[in-house]
Amino acid sequence: MTRAGLRIALVAFAGAAAARLGAAPAGYVDSKVCARCHREIAEAYARTGMGRSFVRPAATNTVEDYDSAAARDFYHAPSDTHFAMLRRGGEYFQRRWQTGLDGQIINLEELRVDYVMGSGNHARSYLHRTARGTLIELPLGWYAEHARWDMSPGSDSDRPRTRRFISYKCMFCHNAVPQIPAGYDAPGSDPVYEGNLPEGIDCQRCHGPGEQHVRVVTTPGGTPEAVRASIVNPARLSPERRNEVCMQCHLETTSGPIPSWVVRFDRGPFSFRPGEPLGDFAVAFDHAPGTGHDAKFEAVSSVYRLRQSNCFRQSEGRLACDTCHDPHRVSARYSAACRQCHTQIAAAKHPSGNDCAGCHMPKRRAEDTPGMVMTDHRIVPRPPPGDLVAEFREHAADEYRGPVVPYYPDPLPATPLNALYRAVAQVGLGNNVERGMPDLVREIAAQRPRNSEFYMVLGDGWLALGKPRDAIDAYRQAAQLAPASPRPLRSLAEALRQDGQTAAAGEVINRAIAVAPRDAVTWHQAGTLASDAEKVRKAIELDPSLPGPSRTLAEILVGAGQLDAALAAARDAMRIDPYDGMAWDFAGRALAAKGEWRESFFDFERAVRLRPKDATCSYDFALALVRGDRFDEAQTRAEAAITADPAFADAYELLGGLYLRNRRTADAVRSYRRLLELRPDSPRAHLRLGNALAALGDLAAAAEELRRAAAGSDSAVAAQAAEALRRIGVR
């Protein structure tokens, strides 16, 4: 093909590709356009893990065993849940269910697998795209090591996350740049995706947006210099900038719950361009040294571990990711790379062989994803002792509470703005709020930033410290700076609610609805605040995939006595999230009110199993057991409620009656005295204690309590107290 013909073909192909993508991000093209000129590189790259990182499931890219017994019924004992992977009519699905009374199937949900995340070299996760455009990671995944199905990272627990939404950070590192709707690129935005998603990490993640390059190539008279200048070639970058092309995805200090990667608040989630300083886009933070996390080895810690190596530190920038890795091909040149420096190793002192990495960069099982065995990129003189690939089950990440420190850029330049981000990192995820808040308050007061997100973090910090009034001021400032966003208004409404300003909170949340009338989260908050079933139903209509609204609707309806509707809402909440203990509790309450004792006890059992330290669940179960004449079990549950919440007045009242029934009168007196401590002005509490004291034989003390009950404002209680006084012979 002539150059002119190539130009015409490229222009036509680029236009067709853009039409297929649908509103491609500005400056980007379909990577198939790149392959028209760079065919051999594109074909080789398509076989790499990065090239296969994100796909639509199809027979041509299937590596899993869909015919195994585990694929048909994978039972996960910790959550008492069954899963199945299905192929039907050219589409793929993941099914989840549990078993109820008499073995019937309950909480059945089947979601289509719209995308597969992961090359399959180590693992694959399965994503469902909701009608709203969010992506949900499904709980069952595939692991290559033993070619088996098992729970996805973060789901191997007694309550897997059934609505684990794929964040922009996940997409940033697992795919090319997607299109996101206008208004969804601000910090804290819900991760929503538009159009057809790209499939695989593409050329432009390392070379930058290709539209200008295609334009220059297809414009007559373009010089070689102009062609080269129109695209980033990482090989021509400085060692630092070249490494940062890889670090944009492969630098993760930890997957634990600290703000390890803070995208600067004035940058969009996909706005990094190869060749610019990575620190202009984001700042990486780490656990403080000496807090027990110095030796962590996690799935995406390759750059983090490499930077701990003497080889890297002493190379003065010569040791880079592409020293060993060819980003365009499935190839390995590890030992050859080692020999560039280590040329003087005497055979008598060192074992012969060509596998340097096997000893000095041994494979290990990742702490955060134990189903995966990864290469440890920390280069060590000798392999660590012990079995580095011994299998273990996933454990919950520790709740780190301590300082976080800047990790990259290294060092973080001492600018006022960076001082602000240092403080944000302490407060943002609640790791070091008490110590970090004074710095954040000082820096915001001094700098008066014009980005609302700084004030959102400040407000969140005040709420974490139990100071909603201070949070109100911060959220108001955030709302002024971002008037088109419902998020500051939602936070402001919550702070007002916590401060007891319920009417003002309602006004603010209605403003948020006016700003974003199709935001399901805002409608849910409004319905919760006002106990308004119709507003909650609106949230469900706007986004049926959210787990919270159906549970809230069940709570409102069961309180209103609409038992069948409440039960239906609770069942829907349990279908979405069968590990939501409160949904089981509301179902139990509705069933108990209908007199369906066997079914209600089953649901209450699930509720207290999922929420063993929740006083409300134990108390609600105790009430149902009393009504079902199972008094000894009711007493146990009422005691559990008090253990969970020693200030739960209703539980003391219930427990006192159960103690009296079992002739444990002294225990009943103690329960009622505690009830009076919590409700000193309650006529009914005085009545209960008076009757218990009378049963114990302490008539003088009983008469005193009964007189107080008789003098109260509750006429029914007063009548009962007067009758009790008559019975013990006191006028």
ABEGO torsion letter per residue (X at the ends): XBAAAAAAAAAAAAAAAAAAAEGBBBGBBBAAAAAAABAAAAAAAAABAAAAABBBBBAAABABBAABAAAABBBBAAAGBBBBBBBBGGBBBBBBBBBBBGGBBBGBBBBBBABBBEAGAABBBBBBBBAAGBBBBBABBBBAAAGBBBBBBGABBABBBABBBBBAAAAAAABBBBBBBBGAABBGBBBBBBEBBBBEBBAAAAAEBAAAAAAAAABBGBBAAAAAAABBBAAABBAAAAAAAAAAAABBABABBBBABBBBAABBAAABBBGBBAAAABBBBBBBBGAGAAABBBAAAAAAAAAABAAAAAAGGABBAAAABBAABBBBAAAAAAAAABAABBAAABBBEABAAAAABBBBBBAABAABBBBBABBBABBBBEBAABBBBBBBBBBBBEBBBBAOBOBBBBBAAAAAAAAAAAAAAGAAAAAAAAAAAAAAAAAGBABAAAAAAAAAAAAAAGBAAAAAAAAAAAAAABAABAAAAAAAAAAAAAAGBAAAAAAAAAAAAAABAABAAAAAAAAAAAGBAAAAAAAAAABAABAAAAAAAAAAAAAAGBAAAAAAAAAAAAAABAABAAAAAAAAAAAAAAGBAAAAAAAAAAAAAABAABAAAAAAAAAAAAAAGBAAAAAAAAAAAAAABAABAAAAAAAAAAAAAAGBAAAAAAAAAAAAAABAABAAAAAAAAAAAAAAGBAAAAAAAAAAAAABABAAAAAAAAAAAAAAGBX
